Amino acid sequence: MLDRPAIRTPRSLKRRELPVDTVDLARFLIGKTLVHETERATLAGRIVETEAYLAGDAASHSFRGETGRNRSMFLPRGHAYVYLSYGCWPALNVSSQEKGVGEAVLLRAVEPIAGLEDMHERRATPRVHDLARGPGRLALAMQVLLTHEGVDLCAGGPLRLAAEIRPAQRIVTATRIGITKDAERPLRFFERGNPFVSGPRRLLAG
């Protein structure tokens, strides 16, 4: 297990700080912090990989309009949209537009920075780089559940978006992975060279 010093939780992000553009928000969130205060520990991860999902995007859950399942995508930017990926694992997205516009940013990977002991226990893996690399692993490590659907991530609650603890390095733009529709669109963003990014290792250098 990687031994890391305790950190002071960074300040929560305000909604007015979030860009009112999904692609801009996907880039903006790289380097920012995802925090979840649970009963046992404060979990925190530095966001290192995101994907944007836009209106009119065939790969987006909002492609056919608003439904009971995707309603949180249409909330004002900064709310949690949580769904079951492949019917098994929660995946955390951040609504990214004005109210009524169905767009969101998928959080694909975080670099764990606090609460690692709890993350290792939840993930049952000794490999720190595998704790939260990929949407399903991220949600499991950060204890994001379907009950967090619709949570305001800018309200300063237990599950929230927070400022960076260190600036992001070069941000790479690439095509999204794990989808078949509109897969060629360059809507995936990650920190170049960060070993916590998901996908093939050969792609990390950008």
Buried (B, 14 or more C-beta within 10 A) or exposed (E): EEEEEEEEBBEBBEBEEBBBBBBBBBBBBBBBBBBBBEEEBBBBBBBBBBBBBBBEBEBBBBBEEBEEEBBBBBBBBBBBBBBEBEEEBBBBBBBBBEEEBBBBBBBBBBBBBBBBEBBBEBBEBEEBBBBBBBBBBBBBBBBBEEEBBEBBBBBBBBBBBBBBBEEBEEBBEBBBBBBEEBEEBEBBBBBBEBEBBBBEEEBBEE
